[in-house]
Amino acid sequence: METYDRLMLFTGRTSYYLGSRILNVLKQFPGMQGLSLFEPEVIKFANENLKVKITESVRGADVFLVQTAASSWHAPTGVNPAKVDPEDVCELSLSENIMELLITVDALRGASAGRITVVTPYYPYARSDKKDEPRISITARLMGQLLKDAGADRVLTVNLHALQIQGFVPTPCDQLDANPLIASHFRKNSDSERLAVLATDAGGVKWATKYAEMLRCPLAVCDKRRWKDKEDPEIRNVIGIEEIKGKRVAIFDDEILTGGTMTSAIEALKNRFNLAVSYVSCVHGVFAGGAIERIRDTGVEQVITTDTLPPLKQNDDFVKVVSTAPLLAAAIRNIHTGKSVTQIFEQPNFLFGIQSELFS
């Protein structure tokens, strides 16, 4: 296996928030105290074309480029305010961020980087993972091909919407699991004796079961069905409701987009079964179209998510953000040193004693 003496960490414009946190963790590893976070120079011309310039020599280096699939409403908290004009933040759309990522990878390849690993915690177009209508693109596959064609040697991501996306990426693709981080947050900040997990439909059973096992708490499952083809699905029953009555119920998902389906389920549980939901959690907090307020209006006490996307600005603690920086930093270190990424999950305390403070 080819080894690289020099690790260099780069960040795209909307991922400075997470990139700086990954750097802080990496610098706690032996021999990595002198690492820096590099930001390419990005210029947008009047015709909306982008130019990306790598301002440091990367010849022969092991480069890790952090650029998540952030949308314009995430950008204000993701950018480096010293580098991005506040007036330009609203223009950092998902499409522009993807183009910036591809151009940056190509620039790094043209600058003779030894190896380029794209760190995209929230994989672009992850929900477009199948052809469920005629004449549409499987865009998640396209994203993987574009990354390879731009010059990426490997991809590092977090909790893909569907595991087959790993097969769409024609380069090595490592998927990290942030669920243990969220479970750790619940163990430290809630009474496990009073906690219960609820799956709002059959699709959520896998996630709910995983959390019920990690938190060692009861699990209930909603029986959701459509009465007629064109009607919205209705919760007809809650299997195991007696085990979760009187407990602080938590619902887990991989991502929350608008929150419409989830809030409808929460309201139905309250009105039909007198069952209140205390917590809502997801790995990827997209939170489009007023999702946070929509969830707040249901009476949920707190939303727990991670920073795979830049967290939205909040004036209170309603949204709790669990950092994935220790997880990503550990994976970057292991990839750079030729160690197993799986080791992170098999030996969760191997981070030389720093993990107890960072995994929270």
N, C-alpha and C positions, 0 to 999 in steps of 0.2 A: 504493500500500500504506500502510495506517495505521501510524504509528509511535508508540511510547510512550516518554516520557522517563525513566520510573522503573521499574526492574526490582526486583521483590521476590521473595525466595526463602522459601517456606514448607515445612515438613515435617510429615508425620503422625507419630504417636507411635512406630511401629516402624521408621521410616526416618530417625531422627535421625543414626544412625551414618553413613549415606551422604550425607545432606543436609549435614552439617558438612564432609565431605570435598569435596563439590561447591563449597561456599562458599569453602574454602581455595584451590581452583584459580581460581574466578572472580575472587577478590580480586587475583590476579596479572595480570589483564588491565588495560590502561590505562583509567583512569576508573572502575574498579569496586572500588577499594580500600575504599570506605566501605560496602560491602554488609553486610547482617546476615542471619542465619537466624532466621526467626520461627516460633514454635510456637503454634498455636491452643490455647486453653484447652478441654480436654475433660473433661466431667463425666459420670459414669455414675450414673444414679439407681437406687433400690432395685428398680424394675420393669425394670431392664436397658436402659432407653432412654438414648440418648446425647444430650448437648447440646454443640455446638461453638460457641465464641465466638471471633471474630477480634478480637484485642486491639489491632491497629494499623489506622490508616486505609489502605484500599487503593483509594480512589476514583481511577479513571482509570489505575491502575497495571498494568504487565505482570507478572502473577503466575505463578510457576512453583511448583507444589505437588508435592513429592516424596513419594510413598507407594507402595511396592512391595507386591506380594501376598504378604506374609510370614505364616507360620503361627506358632502359639504357641511352637514350639521355637526359632524364630529371634528372638523378641522380646527375650530377655534381653540380647543383644548389640546390638540395634537401637535400643533406647530411650535417652532421656536419663535417667540414673539420678537426676538432681536433680529431675526432673519426674514420674517414674512410680514409684510405690511398688513395691518388689520383690514384695510380696504380690499385686499386681494384674497383674504381668507375665504369669503363666500364663493369665490370662483373655483375653489379646489374641489371639484366634483369627483365622483368615483371614476368616471371615464378619464379625466385629466390625471388622476393619481395612477391609474393603470398605465397610461402612456408614459408618464414620468418614470415609472418602474422599469418599463421595457427599454426606454432610451438610456436610463442609467446603467442597466445591465449591459447593454451594447457598448456604452462608453467604457465601462470597466473592462470588458473583453478587449476592446480596442487599445486599452492602456496596458495590456499584457498582464492582467491579474492571473495569478496561478490557478485559483479555483474560486468560483462565485457561488455562494449559497444564498438563495432568496429566502428571507425570513418573513413570511406573510401569515401572521397568526389567524387572521380572518381571510380565508381564501377567496379570491374574486369570483363572483358568479357561482358560488358553491351550491346554490339551490337549483341551478340549471344543469342538473346532473343526469337527465334522461330525456328521451324524445317521446313525450306523452301527448303530443299533438302532431298532426302532419306538417311537414315543411317548416320545421323550426330547428334552430341550432342547439346542439348539446354544448352550451357555452363553457361549462366547466372544463370540458375536454380541450376546447379551443384555447383557454387560458394556459393550460399546461403546455400545449404545443408552442404557443407564443413565447413562453418563458424559456423553453429550450432553444427555440430559434434565435432569441435575442442573445443567448450565450450563457444561460444559467446552467451550472453543473449539478445542482441539487436544490431541493425545496424543503423548507422546514415550516410546518403549519401546526395549528391547534384545532382539535375536534372538528373534523370535516363533517359536513351535513350528511354525506353518504360515503362509506368507505371505498366504493368503487372509484372515487375521484383520484385516489392514489394510483390507480391503474391508468388514469387519463394523462398523468404526468410522465412523459417519456424519459425522465431522469430520476435518480433516486429521490424518494419523497418520504420524509419522516413526519408522522403525525403524533403530536404530543397530546396527553390527556389532562385537561385542567380540572376535571371533576374532583379528584382528591384534594385539590386546593380549596374548592368550595366546601367540600365535606369537612375539611379541617377547620374552616371558618365557623361552621355550624357547631362543631364539637367544642370549640373554644368560647363561643358567644351565645349559646343557647342551652337550655336544660334538656339533655337528651331523653330524660324520662318522660318529658311532656311533648316530645316532638313526634310527628307522624308524617308520612309521605303519601301523596295522592297522585295517581296518574289520571289525567282528565279524559284520555281516550286510549284505544289500543296501541296507537303509535308511540305513546309516552310510557308504555309499560317497561321498556328496556331501561330507560333513564331512571324511572322511579324505583325499579328493582335494585339497580346499582346503588342508588343512594340509601335505600332502606337497609341494604347489607352493610354499607360503609358506616352508617349512623346507628345501626342495630335498633331500628325502630319499626313500628307496624306500618303496613302498606295497604292501601285501598285502591280500587280501580273503578273508574266510571264506565258504565255500560252505555255507550253513546251510539245511537242509530238514527237513520232517516226513516220517517214514516212513509214518505213519498219521494220520488226521484228528485223533485225540484225543491223540496223543503230543506231548511238547515237541519243538521243533525241535532238530536235532542237527547239529553241525559235521562235515561229511563230508570236507572238504578245505580247504586254505589255498592259494589261488591266489597265487603269487609268494613262497612261503615261503622259497625258497632265497636270495632277495634280502635277507630280514630276519633270517635265522639269525645269531646271535652279536651282534645289535645290541640297543640299548635301545629296546624297543618301547613305543609310546604309543598309547592308544585315546582318541579324541575323540568327544564327544557334545554335544547342545545342553543337556540337563539330565539329572541323576541323581536319581531319586526314591528308591526303596528300594535300588537297586543289585543287585537279585536277578538280572535278566537278564544284566547285565554280569559279575557274579562267576561265574555259571554258565559263561559263555563263557571267562573267564580260567582257570577250573579245567579245563575241557575242553581248552583249548589246551596247558596244562601236562601233563595226563595222557596225551593222545592224540598230541600232536605235539612234546612236549618243548620247548615255546615259552613262555618267561617274559615277562610284561608288567611293565615298569618303571614306567610312568606311566599314570594315568587322568586325563582332563581333561573339564570341562564348563563351559559359560557360567553356567548356573543350578544352584547347589548346593542342591537341596531337602533331600536327605539325611534322609529320613524313616525311622523304624523301625530305627535302628541301622545305617544304610547305611555310615557311615564305618568302623565296626569290621568289618563284613562284607567291605569292600574290603581293609582292612588284613590280614585273615586269609588272603587269597589270596597274600600275599607282594609285593604292589605296593609300591613304594618311596615314592611320593608321589602325592597328588591335587592337581591344580591347578584352581582355580575362580575366580570373580569375586565381587564384592560386590553383585550385583544383588539378592541376598537377604542379610540380616545373617549374617555368618559364625558358625558354631557355635563354642562355646568349646572350645579344644584346649590340651592341656598340652605339645605338642611341635610340630614342623614338618611333620608328616605331611600336613596340609592347607595348601597355599600359596594365599593369596588375592591375586589381581591386581585392582587397583582400576579400576573403570569411571568414577571421578569425573572424570578429565581428558576422557574422551570425552563424558560428559553435560554437563560444564561448557562445552565447546566448542560443543556443539549448542545449549545454552541461550543462549549469547552470540550465535551466528549467527541464531537465531530472533528474539531481541530486536532485533538490529540490521538484520534484513531481509536477511541474507546466506544463501548456499546451505549447507544441511547437508551435501550431497554433497562440498563443498569439503574437509571434514575428512578424507575418505578419499583424495581426489585429490591433496591437498597435505598429507601427514601431518606436516610440520615447520613449519606456518604459525603455531603457537602462540607466536610471539615468543620462541623459544628456551627455553621452559620445558618443552617436551614430552619432551626427552631424559631429564629427571629424573623426570617424572611417569608416563610410559608404561612402567611396569616392574612 
